[in-house]
């Protein structure tokens, strides 16, 4: 079990420059271009509608430019698939100008169906055609095919083994794992803290949350977490070239989870080993919730998955038991259920900061054995049952208010 969970933690973390979805589009087209010969005639990009929307709302580092077509062209110009999700690190003014020259050759088709990650680029030259498919994870190229093509197959997303475990299993793992196996977590924290430090130098803290005390030692625990996560997120949306570590395919997941827990550890003087174990627990919970939900189009998974995970991680840092972790989970679900993902990055900044603070509040309430009543909606049951109910509540197929849903022999109304 240790090997499986360590693998999940390591596979959840990836360094990225800029926005993850944007980098994934560049990586996909760069991969296709790297397997084709000849002069570019045409490129067709098929991409999930929600990913398309996200790309239209997120810029390219050091640029105000946006768009799937430009990102696809940039992948062809950069031709650096070997850099993975760090491919945007070379996106300078010259590369962007060269990419603009290719825009007339590129066609973008948003796909309405499906909610899993899916990006497909088919490049046709004067010699041949090649198609690259990204499916399941932003850095996962599942197929590179030369013409004649077979039918596209959208693969299920992500590493899903964690969804089959109970919270008890995750707790047992983090209690006994060798901290040296979790070095990737500390790398992620260090990397993401640099975004916060840059934001302080740029006075992004004053723009993000002017009501929060400028001196960290004057902040409440909630303000401390809000400030660290929110300022770092503001720095990210402001076009920084600083590298960060994404979690579960999302930079904002990473900032919400790692920096809220880092803030609590700093505020309450929690030792490094306890902190890294708590973060490992939170990553596993985040992976379990995210894999249960899938790449949902409607809900803000940074709120739901990373928020729940962060709250459970905080309870661990505070010395709480599994019962209190479930209370914190109920507090987060009851508070955040229904929060929509609008893919607007300015509002993401507000959500990330708010969720980081709310996770601390939910955990501290749970430590006092205070939680939302178990008969409120879908917050009764154990860890797996609550996840399944949450998945039903957020599923496109189960949106209708008042629909009766049965999960694990229990009935509840949504």
Buried (B, 14 or more C-beta within 10 A) or exposed (E): EEEEBBEBBBBBBBBBBBBBBBBBBBBBBBBBBBBBEEEBEEBBBBBBBBBBBBBEBBBBBBBEBBBBBBBBBBBBBBBBBEBBBBBBBBBEEEBBEBBBEBEEBBEBEBBEEBBBBBBBBBBBBEEEBBBBBBBBBBBBBBBBBEEEEEEBEBBEBBBBBBBEBEBEBBBBBBEEBEBEBBEBBBEBBEBBBBBBEBBBEBEBBEEBBEEBBEEBEEBBBBBBBBBBBBBBBBBBBBEBEBBBBBBBBBBBBBBBBBBBBBBBBBBEEBEEEBBBBBBBBBBBBBBBBBBBBBBBBBBBBBBBBBBBBBBBBBBBBBEBEBEBBBBBBBBBBBBBBEBEBBBBBEBBBBBBBBBBBBBBBBBBBBBEEEBBEEEBBBBBBBBBBBBBBBBBBBBEEEEEEEEEBEBEEEEBEB
